[in-house]
Amino acid sequence: MADQSTHHAHGAEEAGKAYWSANLRLIFISLIIWALCSFGFGILLRPMLSGIKVGGSDLGFWFAQQGSIIVFLALIFFYAWRMNKLDREYGVDEE
């Protein structure tokens, strides 16, 4: 009996580690996308994007002013959707 409870606890610990690993991977990917769009496109790559016109201004300016905000909002909704899916997969959802 003690062996079964130890095995069950070990399995739960492994599932917890896998859940946390998936969560951290999702956060890391989201932060990379956010940094690329806000800092990369808006500041670092702005000279290369200056020839592309969007709404009367260049694409680098657009990313610095509006694009990074839109990407950030999209990432919030994507993160919420993906975390709900992960919660269901690992049995820790709120429902």
Secondary structure, 3 states (H helix, E strand, C coil): CHHHHHHHHHHHHHHHHHHHHHHHHHHHHHHHHHHHHHHHHHHHCHHHHCCCEECCEEHHHHHHHHHHHHHHHHHHHHHHHHHHHHHHHCCCCCC
